[in-house]
């Protein structure tokens, strides 16, 4: 019979990672079900008239985060994680956030064709 004490340490790390992901997913789903958070906001934006649409920028950011995080985990498990990749991971996440904030700031300063401000730009 296998117990926690006979499992190699590498597998305990993998088990901890999987359990952590499952717990995080359960908390997110519970928050979404109770109405405290809306997971659809990760992929969609709402315009001024209430129409919801898939936001390409948000899909790309979430996709990038997912791919980079899975790669980060893979490189750490296979002991190939380098300082360069950690720097790329951090720079990509920070760069995407900075670019998004810049675009939102610039879009909010634009004037709509009818002369009103463009305050209802999707965030």
Residue pairs with C-beta under 8 A, 6 or more apart in sequence:
4 12
7 15
10 77
13 77
14 77
17 73
28 37
28 39
29 39
31 37
32 38
32 39
40 52
42 58
42 62
43 54
43 55
43 58
43 59
43 62
44 52
44 53
44 54
44 55
44 58
45 52
45 53
45 55
45 58
45 122
45 123
46 52
46 53
46 122
47 53
47 120
47 122
48 120
55 122
57 100
57 103
61 96
61 100
64 92
64 96
65 93
68 88
68 89
68 92
68 93
71 85
72 81
72 85
72 86
72 89
75 81
75 82
75 85
104 121
104 123
107 118
107 121
108 117
108 118
108 119
108 121
109 118
110 118
111 117
111 118
112 118
